[in-house]
């Protein structure tokens, strides 16, 4: 850890420190009664995890680290909550066995068979993909499955509270809905035992004493089901605020698309007796054509795609920079992100305390920056690859050893990653676009003479 004064942490204008101070003010500088400050990030596992999902977690981690520097005596936790009990509404374009999945539309994600054939369910597969990626980055987090929380009874007290405050919550929501939806809306969505379907528009009545709802099942029958033990789940806007109350969330980051509903989330939390968390809204990523990136469309860059072409630090940098500015996210941004990362690390040692805390590399590495023993950029490696058409990394390392003596894959592991990724980038994006023209007679003559 860099030797930086506590006062500099308190004064830093870097956005993670500004967010950390907001949290510190919310808790009035004291450890919450639950014993820790809770940072939450949510994941909707209806499609493959993508870079936006990772962005929420890494940005939350930046703020959590900044908070730990401002208030080292206050424990913190980060929960990654998967809404895997949500009903599958449509079949993503980028998964196999689509017909099988289509036959299970409307069921909770953890009840839909896994189209990849590797896990217990669709939801379990998507959760595992997310956890595997987060683990590879070394994030410290606790994974929370909404299915497990609902079915285990951990949310029962909250579900009964929603039943108790039913009319107040309905009054809140009705004014946000169109006339047709007003007639079918209920905070509760029963999970029909017979069909397995999450019933979105079937609730006809509630029974507060029995702790149940009466609803019309997909087969047209009137049924009664408990709101506890996973018999029902909550509509997503209600679920957001109810989860804040149930878990005691102190901080949550989410995309700009949630901003219109933020007041509803907060009010739901308050109606249920909770204190709403500090929130941070980031701008959405755009595709190369300027469209919003969507899990179901698969029009963004998957996390594994980025890591095929550049080391992970470049992805963390991309997430750190200007979170409140919409940014295009496509393959051309990767080389630039990698070179900017190298520059930030190299500049760190000579910066004063304020600039050090404003340096993204400080936040990417939790203050413990690595030493870089080479003076090569990713762009230079791409140019080198373009010039020598490498079949493997040995070709590039031959040139590198002449450029800067003593460098090897063993003593420069980051450079080794860059070489490997640069060859991938060259083969996939540059090689296919290279065009050669015939040499002129004068050029032929000169080349023969040179040879």
Secondary structure, DSSP 8 states (H G I E B T S, - for coil): -----HHHHHH--SHHHHHHHHHHHHTTTS--TTSSEEEEEEE-TTS---HHHHHHHHHHHHHHHHHHHH-TTS-EEEEEEE-TTSB--S--TTSS-HHHHHTTTTBBGGGS--TTSSSSSHHHHHHHHHHHHHHHTT---EEEEHHHHHHHTTTHHHHHHHHHTHHHHHHHHHTTS-HHHHTT--SEEEB-TTT-BB-SS-EEEEETTTTEEEEE-TTS-EEEEESSTTSEEE-HHHHHHHHHHHHT--EEEEEGGGGGGHHHHHHHHHHTT----EEEEE--EE-TTS-B--TTTT-S--HHHHHHHS-HHHHHHHHHTTTTS-EE-STTHHHHHHHHHHHHHHHHTTS-HHHHHH-HHHHHTTT----------HHHHHHHHHHH--SSHHHHHHHHHHHSTT--TTT-HHHHHHHHHHHHHIIIIIGGG-------HHHHHHHHHH-
